[in-house]
Amino acid sequence: MRKESILITGAGGQIGTVLTKALQEKHGAENVLATDLREIDLPKTRTDTLNVLDKEKMTKLVVENRVTQIYHLAAILSAKGEEKPRFTWNINMEGLFNVLDVAKDHDVSKVFHPSSIAAFGPDTPRENTPQVTPATPTTVYGISKMAGEFWGNYYFLRYGLDIRSLRYPGIIGHRSLPGGGTTDYAVHIYHSALKGESFEVFLKESTALPMIYMDDAIRATLELMDAPKEKIKVRDAYNLAGMTFTPAEIVAAIKAEIPEFKATYKVNPLRQSIAESWPMSIDDSKATEDWGWKPTYDLKGMTKDMIKNLRKKYSFKKSA
Ligand code: AKB
């Protein structure tokens, strides 16, 4: 059987950095090409620069590397996207169209592109949000994710492209930092706690959002991509859940490990309104039913693991 050849876009981002390593472990570093708009510095990794709007270069990389799978992570997220709506729409949609067309025209056998809880909106039931439900996203990022889900399904139905997607909740991990999202506070808060600093939360303390630990998010991505084709019944995007918590709850979980940690609240109106338009918890039973998805980390387990790993990182920095 031919070895997989993997192309990742947005590989320098929060998920990309970690997914690249996981894909290298699975397929061999020589079979993974990590690309991003800017040069990326990932050890022992084949890298190249790629602007996802540059279809010619994308085509060249896919053809020259005989790419069999694309993981298309490049996108502008919710809060950042609101600064330049038309620019965000262009990057998120044209980037996706380039990936879909290059994949269709050059025998790429599977494509992964993430959707998000941002694809939902104020008319969506906020608790235990069902797989199929009204979705009226109100951010340009959310609109692009919902449109991207429909287009993925279209390329599957019309051209038979094996396209797979997950509606990621906020992702929290210790190996990389997020940028431009509404859920970012839940990563930065751990770094402040470990540096012995207090942290100012930009959401109200009672704002519940769905979140997932990076290890679970990566495992979900690999399991979805490994599942036999006939098991994948959803071609727009699967709901995916890990845990749900409010800022007050994550602060309490950190304090249980680091009692001197202090947090204050200063609401950022844009991020607060985005968070209030999103679900609080997600029903991911369809993913469980179709390909066996099961999260392993809750808030307590994640907090212990984050603190253990960040402690190593910061004590190493101090002694270096
Ligand atoms: C964001 O906050 O924009 C992202 C997401 C939930 O997709 N983390």
Residues whose N, C-alpha, C, O or C-beta is under 5 A from the ligand:
A	BS01	AKB	L77 S78 A79 S116 I117 A118 Y168 P169 G170 I171 G180 G181 T182 T183 D184
